[in-house]
Amino acid sequence: MLATFKTHPEAAALVEKLIAGKFPAGAIAIVGSDLRSVERVRGKINYARMAIAGATTGAWVGLAYALLFGANPDPANLNSSINQIYSGLGSSIVIGAGIGMLANVIRYSLAKNKRTFIAQSTLVAAKYQVQVPSSLFEQAKLIEAQQIITE
């Protein structure tokens, strides 16, 4: 172990210093210990939010479907073909949005363990250790002790 820090950015700063001092990057590890899970609440879930999310996803699926399977232009009558392409594109997006909205609302209403909030889970460590192989420890200590002058 080369050094211990309370935050990841402090450990990353030492790694940056080692790499700037020409230390082999593949020989460095940042190891977090005493992990805990932190769940941050990001918002509230309701049927309207689920419907909007489903409509958005469905619209993208409809657009992809229209682009893959919907464009069959007739070279003889180009103006009519362009109108048909736009019409097919628009209807595919609207139909996809409707199906996505319906599917998402049904899925949410059938969920047994319904949560009323959106959360993001992250793992946070109590301390971070910068580790290098014992054969390179002295080289890393020398680089750590140097003052790097930036121009």
FIKOLZA-1660 file (N, C-alpha, C; in steps of 0.1 Angstrom, whole numbers, plus 5000, padded with zeros to 4 digits):
% residues 151
   i   px   py   pz ch aa at
   1 5008 4988 5000  A  M  N
   1 5000 5000 5000  A  M CA
   1 5009 5012 5000  A  M  C
   2 5006 5021 4991  A  L  N
   2 5014 5033 4990  A  L CA
   2 5008 5045 4998  A  L  C
   3 4995 5047 4998  A  A  N
   3 4989 5057 5006  A  A CA
   3 4974 5055 5008  A  A  C
   4 4968 5061 5018  A  T  N
   4 4954 5059 5021  A  T CA
   4 4947 5073 5021  A  T  C
   5 4935 5074 5015  A  F  N
   5 4928 5086 5014  A  F CA
   5 4914 5084 5019  A  F  C
   6 4907 5095 5022  A  K  N
   6 4893 5095 5026  A  K CA
   6 4884 5096 5014  A  K  C
   7 4888 5102 5003  A  T  N
   7 4879 5104 4992  A  T CA
   7 4886 5098 4979  A  T  C
   8 4878 5094 4970  A  H  N
   8 4883 5089 4957  A  H CA
   8 4891 5099 4949  A  H  C
   9 4886 5112 4948  A  P  N
   9 4894 5122 4941  A  P CA
   9 4908 5124 4946  A  P  C
  10 4910 5123 4959  A  E  N
  10 4924 5124 4965  A  E CA
  10 4933 5112 4960  A  E  C
  11 4927 5100 4960  A  A  N
  11 4935 5089 4955  A  A CA
  11 4938 5090 4941  A  A  C
  12 4928 5095 4933  A  A  N
  12 4930 5096 4918  A  A CA
  12 4940 5107 4916  A  A  C
  13 4941 5117 4924  A  A  N
  13 4952 5128 4922  A  A CA
  13 4966 5121 4924  A  A  C
  14 4967 5112 4933  A  L  N
  14 4980 5106 4935  A  L CA
  14 4983 5097 4922  A  L  C
  15 4973 5090 4918  A  V  N
  15 4975 5082 4906  A  V CA
  15 4979 5090 4894  A  V  C
  16 4973 5102 4892  A  E  N
  16 4977 5111 4881  A  E CA
  16 4991 5116 4883  A  E  C
  17 4995 5118 4895  A  K  N
  17 5009 5123 4898  A  K CA
  17 5019 5111 4894  A  K  C
  18 5015 5099 4898  A  L  N
  18 5024 5088 4895  A  L CA
  18 5025 5086 4880  A  L  C
  19 5014 5087 4873  A  I  N
  19 5014 5085 4858  A  I CA
  19 5022 5096 4851  A  I  C
  20 5021 5108 4856  A  A  N
  20 5028 5119 4851  A  A CA
  20 5043 5117 4853  A  A  C
  21 5047 5110 4864  A  G  N
  21 5061 5107 4867  A  G CA
  21 5066 5095 4860  A  G  C
  22 5059 5090 4850  A  K  N
  22 5063 5079 4841  A  K CA
  22 5062 5065 4849  A  K  C
  23 5054 5064 4859  A  F  N
  23 5052 5052 4866  A  F CA
  23 5042 5043 4857  A  F  C
  24 5044 5030 4856  A  P  N
  24 5036 5022 4847  A  P CA
  24 5021 5021 4853  A  P  C
  25 5012 5026 4844  A  A  N
  25 4998 5028 4849  A  A CA
  25 4992 5015 4852  A  A  C
  26 4995 5004 4845  A  G  N
  26 4989 4991 4848  A  G CA
  26 4993 4985 4861  A  G  C
  27 5003 4991 4868  A  A  N
  27 5007 4985 4880  A  A CA
  27 5001 4992 4892  A  A  C
  28 4991 5001 4890  A  I  N
  28 4985 5009 4901  A  I CA
  28 4971 5004 4903  A  I  C
  29 4967 5004 4915  A  A  N
  29 4953 5000 4919  A  A CA
  29 4948 5009 4929  A  A  C
  30 4935 5014 4928  A  I  N
  30 4928 5021 4939  A  I CA
  30 4918 5011 4945  A  I  C
  31 4920 5008 4957  A  V  N
  31 4912 4998 4964  A  V CA
  31 4903 5005 4975  A  V  C
  32 4890 5005 4974  A  G  N
  32 4881 5010 4984  A  G CA
  32 4878 5000 4994  A  G  C
  33 4877 5003 5007  A  S  N
  33 4873 4994 5017  A  S CA
  33 4862 5000 5026  A  S  C
  34 4856 4991 5034  A  D  N
  34 4845 4995 5042  A  D CA
  34 4834 5001 5034  A  D  C
  35 4829 4993 5024  A  L  N
  35 4819 4997 5015  A  L CA
  35 4805 4998 5021  A  L  C
  36 4797 5008 5017  A  R  N
  36 4783 5009 5021  A  R CA
  36 4775 5013 5009  A  R  C
  37 4763 5010 5008  A  S  N
  37 4754 5013 4997  A  S CA
  37 4747 5026 5001  A  S  C
  38 4747 5036 4992  A  V  N
  38 4739 5048 4994  A  V CA
  38 4729 5050 4983  A  V  C
  39 4717 5051 4986  A  E  N
  39 4706 5053 4977  A  E CA
  39 4701 5067 4977  A  E  C
  40 4702 5074 4966  A  R  N
  40 4698 5088 4965  A  R CA
  40 4685 5089 4958  A  R  C
  41 4675 5095 4964  A  V  N
  41 4662 5096 4958  A  V CA
  41 4662 5107 4948  A  V  C
  42 4658 5104 4936  A  R  N
  42 4659 5113 4924  A  R CA
  42 4645 5120 4921  A  R  C
  43 4634 5113 4924  A  G  N
  43 4622 5118 4920  A  G CA
  43 4610 5109 4924  A  G  C
  44 4598 5113 4921  A  K  N
  44 4586 5106 4924  A  K CA
  44 4581 5099 4912  A  K  C
  45 4576 5087 4914  A  I  N
  45 4570 5079 4903  A  I CA
  45 4555 5080 4904  A  I  C
  46 4548 5082 4893  A  N  N
  46 4533 5081 4892  A  N CA
  46 4529 5077 4878  A  N  C
  47 4517 5075 4876  A  Y  N
  47 4512 5070 4863  A  Y CA
  47 4516 5079 4852  A  Y  C
  48 4515 5092 4854  A  A  N
  48 4519 5102 4843  A  A CA
  48 4533 5100 4839  A  A  C
  49 4542 5099 4849  A  R  N
  49 4557 5098 4846  A  R CA
  49 4559 5085 4839  A  R  C
  50 4552 5074 4843  A  M  N
  50 4554 5061 4836  A  M CA
  50 4549 5062 4822  A  M  C
  51 4538 5069 4820  A  A  N
  51 4532 5070 4806  A  A CA
  51 4541 5078 4797  A  A  C
  52 4547 5089 4802  A  I  N
  52 4556 5097 4794  A  I CA
  52 4569 5089 4791  A  I  C
  53 4574 5081 4800  A  A  N
  53 4586 5073 4798  A  A CA
  53 4583 5062 4788  A  A  C
  54 4571 5056 4789  A  G  N
  54 4567 5046 4779  A  G CA
  54 4565 5051 4765  A  G  C
  55 4559 5063 4764  A  A  N
  55 4557 5070 4751  A  A CA
  55 4570 5074 4745  A  A  C
  56 4579 5078 4753  A  T  N
  56 4593 5082 4747  A  T CA
  56 4600 5070 4741  A  T  C
  57 4600 5059 4749  A  T  N
  57 4607 5047 4744  A  T CA
  57 4600 5041 4732  A  T  C
  58 4586 5041 4733  A  G  N
  58 4579 5036 4721  A  G CA
  58 4580 5044 4709  A  G  C
  59 4582 5057 4710  A  A  N
  59 4584 5066 4699  A  A CA
  59 4597 5063 4692  A  A  C
  60 4608 5060 4700  A  W  N
  60 4621 5057 4695  A  W CA
  60 4620 5043 4687  A  W  C
  61 4613 5034 4693  A  V  N
  61 4611 5021 4687  A  V CA
  61 4604 5022 4674  A  V  C
  62 4593 5030 4674  A  G  N
  62 4586 5033 4662  A  G CA
  62 4594 5039 4651  A  G  C
  63 4602 5049 4655  A  L  N
  63 4611 5055 4645  A  L CA
  63 4621 5045 4639  A  L  C
  64 4627 5037 4648  A  A  N
  64 4636 5027 4643  A  A CA
  64 4629 5017 4633  A  A  C
  65 4617 5013 4637  A  Y  N
  65 4610 5004 4628  A  Y CA
  65 4607 5010 4615  A  Y  C
  66 4603 5023 4615  A  A  N
  66 4599 5030 4602  A  A CA
  66 4612 5032 4594  A  A  C
  67 4623 5035 4600  A  L  N
  67 4635 5036 4592  A  L CA
  67 4640 5023 4586  A  L  C
  68 4638 5012 4593  A  L  N
  68 4643 4999 4589  A  L CA
  68 4634 4993 4578  A  L  C
  69 4621 4994 4581  A  F  N
  69 4611 4986 4573  A  F CA
  69 4601 4995 4565  A  F  C
  70 4601 5008 4567  A  G  N
  70 4591 5016 4561  A  G CA
  70 4594 5023 4548  A  G  C
  71 4607 5025 4545  A  A  N
  71 4610 5033 4534  A  A CA
  71 4611 5024 4521  A  A  C
  72 4602 5026 4512  A  N  N
  72 4602 5019 4499  A  N CA
  72 4599 5029 4488  A  N  C
  73 4608 5038 4485  A  P  N
  73 4604 5049 4476  A  P CA
  73 4603 5043 4461  A  P  C
  74 4594 5050 4454  A  D  N
  74 4591 5046 4440  A  D CA
  74 4599 5057 4432  A  D  C
  75 4610 5052 4424  A  P  N
  75 4618 5062 4417  A  P CA
  75 4610 5069 4406  A  P  C
  76 4600 5063 4401  A  A  N
  76 4592 5070 4390  A  A CA
  76 4584 5082 4395  A  A  C
  77 4579 5081 4407  A  N  N
  77 4571 5092 4412  A  N CA
  77 4577 5096 4426  A  N  C
  78 4588 5104 4425  A  L  N
  78 4595 5108 4437  A  L CA
  78 4587 5116 4447  A  L  C
  79 4580 5126 4442  A  N  N
  79 4572 5135 4451  A  N CA
  79 4562 5127 4460  A  N  C
  80 4555 5118 4453  A  S  N
  80 4545 5109 4460  A  S CA
  80 4552 5100 4470  A  S  C
  81 4564 5095 4467  A  S  N
  81 4572 5086 4475  A  S CA
  81 4576 5093 4488  A  S  C
  82 4581 5106 4486  A  I  N
  82 4585 5113 4498  A  I CA
  82 4574 5116 4508  A  I  C
  83 4562 5119 4502  A  N  N
  83 4550 5121 4511  A  N CA
  83 4547 5108 4518  A  N  C
  84 4548 5097 4511  A  Q  N
  84 4545 5084 4518  A  Q CA
  84 4555 5081 4529  A  Q  C
  85 4567 5084 4526  A  I  N
  85 4578 5082 4536  A  I CA
  85 4575 5090 4549  A  I  C
  86 4572 5103 4547  A  Y  N
  86 4570 5111 4559  A  Y CA
  86 4557 5107 4566  A  Y  C
  87 4547 5103 4559  A  S  N
  87 4534 5098 4565  A  S CA
  87 4537 5085 4572  A  S  C
  88 4544 5076 4567  A  G  N
  88 4547 5063 4573  A  G CA
  88 4556 5065 4586  A  G  C
  89 4565 5075 4584  A  L  N
  89 4574 5078 4596  A  L CA
  89 4566 5084 4607  A  L  C
  90 4558 5093 4604  A  G  N
  90 4550 5099 4615  A  G CA
  90 4540 5090 4622  A  G  C
  91 4534 5082 4614  A  S  N
  91 4524 5072 4620  A  S CA
  91 4531 5061 4628  A  S  C
  92 4543 5057 4623  A  S  N
  92 4551 5047 4631  A  S CA
  92 4555 5053 4644  A  S  C
  93 4559 5065 4645  A  I  N
  93 4563 5072 4657  A  I CA
  93 4551 5073 4667  A  I  C
  94 4539 5077 4662  A  V  N
  94 4527 5079 4670  A  V CA
  94 4522 5065 4675  A  V  C
  95 4522 5055 4666  A  I  N
  95 4517 5042 4670  A  I CA
  95 4527 5036 4681  A  I  C
  96 4540 5037 4678  A  G  N
  96 4550 5032 4688  A  G CA
  96 4549 5039 4701  A  G  C
  97 4546 5052 4701  A  A  N
  97 4545 5060 4714  A  A CA
  97 4532 5055 4721  A  A  C
  98 4522 5053 4714  A  G  N
  98 4509 5048 4721  A  G CA
  98 4511 5034 4727  A  G  C
  99 4517 5025 4719  A  I  N
  99 4519 5011 4724  A  I CA
  99 4529 5011 4736  A  I  C
 100 4540 5019 4735  A  G  N
 100 4549 5020 4746  A  G CA
 100 4543 5026 4759  A  G  C
 101 4534 5036 4757  A  M  N
 101 4528 5042 4768  A  M CA
 101 4518 5032 4775  A  M  C
 102 4511 5025 4767  A  L  N
 102 4501 5015 4772  A  L CA
 102 4509 5004 4779  A  L  C
 103 4519 4999 4773  A  A  N
 103 4527 4988 4779  A  A CA
 103 4533 4992 4792  A  A  C
 104 4539 5004 4793  A  N  N
 104 4545 5009 4805  A  N CA
 104 4535 5011 4817  A  N  C
 105 4524 5017 4814  A  V  N
 105 4514 5019 4824  A  V CA
 105 4508 5005 4829  A  V  C
 106 4506 4996 4820  A  I  N
 106 4501 4983 4824  A  I CA
 106 4511 4976 4833  A  I  C
 107 4524 4976 4828  A  R  N
 107 4535 4970 4836  A  R CA
 107 4536 4976 4850  A  R  C
 108 4535 4989 4851  A  Y  N
 108 4536 4996 4864  A  Y CA
 108 4524 4992 4873  A  Y  C
 109 4512 4992 4867  A  S  N
 109 4500 4989 4875  A  S CA
 109 4500 4974 4880  A  S  C
 110 4506 4965 4873  A  L  N
 110 4507 4951 4877  A  L CA
 110 4518 4948 4886  A  L  C
 111 4527 4957 4888  A  A  N
 111 4539 4955 4897  A  A CA
 111 4534 4952 4911  A  A  C
 112 4540 4942 4917  A  K  N
 112 4536 4938 4931  A  K CA
 112 4542 4948 4941  A  K  C
 113 4555 4950 4940  A  N  N
 113 4562 4959 4950  A  N CA
 113 4564 4972 4943  A  N  C
 114 4553 4980 4943  A  K  N
 114 4553 4993 4937  A  K CA
 114 4560 5003 4945  A  K  C
 115 4570 5010 4940  A  R  N
 115 4577 5020 4947  A  R CA
 115 4572 5034 4941  A  R  C
 116 4571 5043 4950  A  T  N
 116 4566 5056 4946  A  T CA
 116 4577 5066 4944  A  T  C
 117 4590 5062 4942  A  F  N
 117 4601 5071 4940  A  F CA
 117 4611 5064 4931  A  F  C
 118 4619 5072 4925  A  I  N
 118 4631 5068 4917  A  I CA
 118 4643 5070 4925  A  I  C
 119 4652 5060 4926  A  A  N
 119 4664 5062 4933  A  A CA
 119 4676 5056 4926  A  A  C
 120 4688 5062 4929  A  Q  N
 120 4700 5057 4923  A  Q CA
 120 4709 5052 4934  A  Q  C
 121 4713 5039 4932  A  S  N
 121 4722 5033 4942  A  S CA
 121 4737 5034 4938  A  S  C
 122 4745 5038 4948  A  T  N
 122 4759 5038 4945  A  T CA
 122 4767 5032 4957  A  T  C
 123 4778 5027 4955  A  L  N
 123 4787 5021 4965  A  L CA
 123 4797 5032 4969  A  L  C
 124 4799 5034 4982  A  V  N
 124 4808 5044 4987  A  V CA
 124 4817 5037 4997  A  V  C
 125 4830 5040 4996  A  A  N
 125 4840 5034 5005  A  A CA
 125 4844 5044 5016  A  A  C
 126 4847 5039 5028  A  A  N
 126 4851 5048 5039  A  A CA
 126 4866 5052 5037  A  A  C
 127 4874 5044 5030  A  K  N
 127 4887 5048 5027  A  K CA
 127 4892 5042 5014  A  K  C
 128 4902 5049 5007  A  Y  N
 128 4907 5044 4995  A  Y CA
 128 4922 5043 4996  A  Y  C
 129 4927 5031 4992  A  Q  N
 129 4942 5029 4992  A  Q CA
 129 4947 5028 4978  A  Q  C
 130 4958 5035 4976  A  V  N
 130 4965 5034 4963  A  V CA
 130 4976 5023 4965  A  V  C
 131 4975 5013 4957  A  Q  N
 131 4985 5002 4959  A  Q CA
 131 4993 5000 4946  A  Q  C
 132 5006 4996 4948  A  V  N
 132 5015 4993 4938  A  V CA
 132 5022 4980 4941  A  V  C
 133 5028 4973 4932  A  P  N
 133 5035 4961 4935  A  P CA
 133 5048 4964 4944  A  P  C
 134 5051 4955 4952  A  S  N
 134 5063 4958 4962  A  S CA
 134 5076 4960 4954  A  S  C
 135 5077 4954 4942  A  S  N
 135 5089 4956 4934  A  S CA
 135 5090 4971 4929  A  S  C
 136 5079 4978 4928  A  L  N
 136 5079 4991 4923  A  L CA
 136 5076 5002 4934  A  L  C
 137 5076 4997 4946  A  F  N
 137 5072 5006 4957  A  F CA
 137 5081 5018 4959  A  F  C
 138 5094 5015 4958  A  E  N
 138 5104 5026 4960  A  E CA
 138 5103 5037 4949  A  E  C
 139 5101 5032 4937  A  Q  N
 139 5100 5041 4926  A  Q CA
 139 5087 5050 4928  A  Q  C
 140 5076 5044 4932  A  A  N
 140 5064 5051 4935  A  A CA
 140 5066 5062 4946  A  A  C
 141 5073 5058 4957  A  K  N
 141 5075 5067 4968  A  K CA
 141 5083 5079 4963  A  K  C
 142 5093 5077 4955  A  L  N
 142 5101 5088 4949  A  L CA
 142 5093 5098 4941  A  L  C
 143 5084 5092 4933  A  I  N
 143 5076 5101 4925  A  I CA
 143 5066 5108 4933  A  I  C
 144 5060 5101 4943  A  E  N
 144 5051 5108 4952  A  E CA
 144 5057 5120 4960  A  E  C
 145 5070 5118 4964  A  A  N
 145 5077 5129 4971  A  A CA
 145 5081 5141 4963  A  A  C
 146 5082 5139 4949  A  Q  N
 146 5086 5150 4940  A  Q CA
 146 5075 5160 4939  A  Q  C
 147 5080 5173 4937  A  Q  N
 147 5071 5184 4934  A  Q CA
 147 5070 5185 4919  A  Q  C
 148 5058 5183 4914  A  I  N
 148 5057 5185 4899  A  I CA
 148 5054 5199 4895  A  I  C
 149 5062 5204 4887  A  I  N
 149 5061 5218 4882  A  I CA
 149 5054 5219 4869  A  I  C
 150 5042 5225 4869  A  T  N
 150 5035 5227 4856  A  T CA
 150 5038 5240 4850  A  T  C
 151 5038 5240 4837  A  E  N
 151 5042 5253 4830  A  E CA
 151 5029 5260 4826  A  E  C
% end
